[in-house]
Amino acid sequence: MAVKIDKDTCIGCGACVDTCPVSALSMVDDKAVCDEGACIDCGACIAVCPTSAISE
């Protein structure tokens, strides 16, 4: 299972991308996107998101 990103809440700051230990997150059209195959559900991105746009 991978994290879910609310596109309406994401402000495109990139904090989650920089935090992900397996590089499962990237920016597409100024919004965070998760590679579901790479995500290990560690929750690091959830903890750093300033707008709580990421959930399990």
Buried (B, 14 or more C-beta within 10 A) or exposed (E): EBBEBBEEEBEBBEBBBEBBEEEBBBBEEEBBBBEEEEBEEBEBBBEBBEEEBBEE
